[in-house]
Amino acid sequence: YPHCWRHKTPVIFRATSQWFIGMDQQGLRARALEEIKKVRFTPDWGEARLQGMVANRPDWCVSRQRYWGVPMTLFTHKKTGELHPRTQELMEQVAQRIEQGGIDAWFGLDPVDLLGEEAAEYDKAPDTLDVWFDSGTTHLSVLERRPELHFPAELYLEGSDQHRGWFQSSLLASTAMRGVAPYKGLLTHGFTVDAQGRKMSKSLGNVVAPQKVVNSLGADVLRLWVAATDYRAEMGVSDEILKRTADSYRRMRNTARFLLANLNGFDPVQHQMSPEQMLALDRWAVDRARRLQEEILEAYDQYVFHLIYQKIHNFCSVDMGSLYLDIIKDRQYTTGRDSIARRSAQTAMHHILEAMTRWLAPILSFTAEEIWRNLPGEHGPSVFLTTWYEGLFAVDDGEALNAACWERLITVREAVSKKLEQARVAGDIGSSLDAEVDVYCDGELAADLGRLADELRFFLITSYARVRPLTEAPADAETLSANGQSLVVQVTASAHAKCIRCWHHREDVGQNAEHPELCGRCVENAFGAGEDRRFA
């Protein structure tokens, strides 16, 4: 039985005279369907949905019988029902009165004031306009009347219910008035639902109040949830989902904090190094950020915000947290303050943070602005007054340690890390620096590992790292696979003394009489000219 969706009470349908916009008399439907083909839809299925609704809809009833709203300023002949011949002129006069006296200027208007003696022959229309006609003409009231904006709009975005609402009314009104769609793109998002997939409803008590989330977790966590959720489907939210989002936010924030902390004392003007001067691993890190930036900008252009979140979070967790930043801690904490090894890492971190701050800005706006205020060097007043960072650079594919080589090395490192973890769990070692690693392999793998020479141990974060032929591997050792090639990884606890400064177990600890607790490298870094690092 017909019922009111809000009050859940029965309703009665009554046939009454109404005003309509004809869909086919002047070819409006056909023109609108042609305009739909020119619009970029996100997601793609929105095109078929809107096309189907326009193709099958009846004429547009634009009149409503309400005591509020935009009046239909019309006068109809009492006998013929025809509009007054001066309708356009009369509407302009009414508009002027409304500008001066507000909307009640029409409702309180005596027809005699406009029609004079003709007033007795005409009825003043009591109807108001459909509110969808109001919203459907915003392209005129907003875009065309503001010189700083342009028509058509780049994008209209709303919930999936607006294919029958605002999207459609805007299309029909603009096509009728201007002959074109009012938008170049349409983005449709799903509705917010709870963890069980139920629609948010006050009666169900499952509404998550945004202000409550902002007060407890901060505005950027709420913004991150919006960005991290694939809006093309229904968007689930609950306390548990928001808690996981907050954890993800902390990972990205902590990465930025680490970068900022390790840029203390770094002046880009004085200390920034050219790519040619930098260590190979640092050049790789900047190149990795460059390649990621290309992917992020493409995702922003396509409005795929959840992919941006995934890429940045993975970059912070894996590329930075588990790999690059972990490796360079040794250089940051043990080499000389102004050494090439340390300034090279700081140069890379500065490039990365400059770019990352801009990646985050559209999503984590408050966090990005906070980072921006603490970046070393001279900057504009706000990250939102700048453009994407252009200081990232590529590693030449012709280099021995190019991006492909580093990817192979990282795969080997992952295999070594698993073996180190097994040794730690077994109680053979405490940390990875308590270990010595022998990697048995041949061919391309051996060549790749050999390129790091004595610095392989820094890449693997072990006290010693040796590359040996696969034929020398212990017969009972487990054979692993990396990049489609066989290798054996053997982990042993180091028998050498531990340097109290760098925590590496080295055979030269105690050889310097003045500093018996330091290894030779730390003696050189602390009191000499400093070690020479080229790769990692």
Rosetta blueprint (number, residue, H / E / L):
1 Y L
2 P L
3 H E
4 C L
5 W L
6 R L
7 H L
8 K L
9 T L
10 P E
11 V L
12 I L
13 F L
14 R L
15 A L
16 T L
17 S L
18 Q L
19 W L
20 F E
21 I E
22 G L
23 M L
24 D L
25 Q L
26 Q L
27 G L
28 L H
29 R H
30 A H
31 R H
32 A H
33 L H
34 E H
35 E H
36 I H
37 K L
38 K L
39 V L
40 R E
41 F E
42 T E
43 P L
44 D L
45 W H
46 G H
47 E H
48 A H
49 R H
50 L H
51 Q H
52 G H
53 M H
54 V H
55 A H
56 N H
57 R L
58 P L
59 D L
60 W E
61 C E
62 V L
63 S E
64 R E
65 Q L
66 R L
67 Y L
68 W L
69 G L
70 V L
71 P E
72 M L
73 T L
74 L L
75 F E
76 T E
77 H E
78 K L
79 K L
80 T L
81 G L
82 E L
83 L E
84 H L
85 P L
86 R L
87 T H
88 Q H
89 E H
90 L H
91 M H
92 E H
93 Q H
94 V H
95 A H
96 Q H
97 R H
98 I H
99 E H
100 Q H
101 G H
102 G L
103 I L
104 D H
105 A H
106 W H
107 F H
108 G L
109 L L
110 D L
111 P L
112 V H
113 D H
114 L H
115 L H
116 G H
117 E H
118 E H
119 A H
120 A H
121 E H
122 Y E
123 D E
124 K E
125 A L
126 P L
127 D L
128 T E
129 L E
130 D L
131 V H
132 W H
133 F H
134 D H
135 S H
136 G H
137 T L
138 T H
139 H H
140 L H
141 S H
142 V H
143 L H
144 E L
145 R L
146 R L
147 P L
148 E L
149 L L
150 H L
151 F L
152 P L
153 A E
154 E L
155 L L
156 Y E
157 L E
158 E E
159 G E
160 S H
161 D H
162 Q H
163 H H
164 R L
165 G L
166 W H
167 F H
168 Q H
169 S H
170 S H
171 L H
172 L H
173 A H
174 S H
175 T H
176 A H
177 M H
178 R H
179 G L
180 V L
181 A L
182 P L
183 Y E
184 K L
185 G E
186 L E
187 L E
188 T E
189 H E
190 G L
191 F L
192 T E
193 V E
194 D L
195 A L
196 Q L
197 G L
198 R L
199 K E
200 M L
201 S L
202 K L
203 S L
204 L L
205 G L
206 N L
207 V L
208 V L
209 A L
210 P H
211 Q H
212 K H
213 V H
214 V H
215 N H
216 S H
217 L H
218 G L
219 A H
220 D H
221 V H
222 L H
223 R H
224 L H
225 W H
226 V H
227 A H
228 A H
229 T L
230 D L
231 Y L
232 R L
233 A L
234 E L
235 M E
236 G E
237 V L
238 S L
239 D H
240 E H
241 I H
242 L H
243 K H
244 R H
245 T H
246 A H
247 D H
248 S H
249 Y H
250 R H
251 R H
252 M H
253 R H
254 N H
255 T H
256 A H
257 R H
258 F H
259 L H
260 L H
261 A H
262 N L
263 L L
264 N L
265 G L
266 F L
267 D L
268 P H
269 V H
270 Q H
271 H H
272 Q L
273 M L
274 S L
275 P H
276 E H
277 Q H
278 M L
279 L L
280 A H
281 L H
282 D H
283 R H
284 W H
285 A H
286 V H
287 D H
288 R H
289 A H
290 R H
291 R H
292 L H
293 Q H
294 E H
295 E H
296 I H
297 L H
298 E H
299 A H
300 Y H
301 D H
302 Q L
303 Y L
304 V L
305 F H
306 H H
307 L H
308 I H
309 Y H
310 Q H
311 K H
312 I H
313 H H
314 N H
315 F H
316 C H
317 S H
318 V H
319 D H
320 M H
321 G H
322 S H
323 L H
324 Y H
325 L H
326 D H
327 I H
328 I H
329 K H
330 D H
331 R H
332 Q H
333 Y H
334 T H
335 T L
336 G L
337 R L
338 D L
339 S L
340 I H
341 A H
342 R H
343 R H
344 S H
345 A H
346 Q H
347 T H
348 A H
349 M H
350 H H
351 H H
352 I H
353 L H
354 E H
355 A H
356 M H
357 T H
358 R H
359 W H
360 L H
361 A L
362 P L
363 I L
364 L L
365 S H
366 F H
367 T H
368 A H
369 E H
370 E H
371 I H
372 W H
373 R H
374 N H
375 L L
376 P L
377 G L
378 E L
379 H L
380 G L
381 P L
382 S L
383 V H
384 F H
385 L H
386 T L
387 T L
388 W L
389 Y L
390 E L
391 G L
392 L L
393 F L
394 A L
395 V L
396 D L
397 D L
398 G L
399 E L
400 A L
401 L L
402 N L
403 A H
404 A H
405 C H
406 W H
407 E H
408 R H
409 L H
410 I H
411 T H
412 V H
413 R H
414 E H
415 A H
416 V H
417 S H
418 K H
419 K H
420 L H
421 E H
422 Q H
423 A H
424 R H
425 V H
426 A L
427 G L
428 D L
429 I L
430 G L
431 S L
432 S H
433 L H
434 D H
435 A E
436 E E
437 V E
438 D E
439 V E
440 Y E
441 C E
442 D L
443 G H
444 E H
445 L H
446 A H
447 A H
448 D H
449 L H
450 G H
451 R L
452 L L
453 A H
454 D H
455 E H
456 L H
457 R H
458 F H
459 F H
460 L H
461 I L
462 T L
463 S L
464 Y E
465 A E
466 R E
467 V E
468 R E
469 P L
470 L H
471 T H
472 E H
473 A L
474 P L
475 A L
476 D L
477 A L
478 E L
479 T L
480 L E
481 S E
482 A E
483 N L
484 G L
485 Q E
486 S E
487 L E
488 V E
489 V E
490 Q E
491 V E
492 T E
493 A E
494 S L
495 A L
496 H L
497 A L
498 K E
499 C L
500 I L
501 R L
502 C L
503 W L
504 H L
505 H E
506 R L
507 E L
508 D L
509 V L
510 G L
511 Q L
512 N L
513 A L
514 E L
515 H L
516 P L
517 E L
518 L L
519 C L
520 G H
521 R H
522 C H
523 V H
524 E H
525 N H
526 A H
527 F H
528 G L
529 A L
530 G L
531 E L
532 D L
533 R L
534 R L
535 F L
536 A L
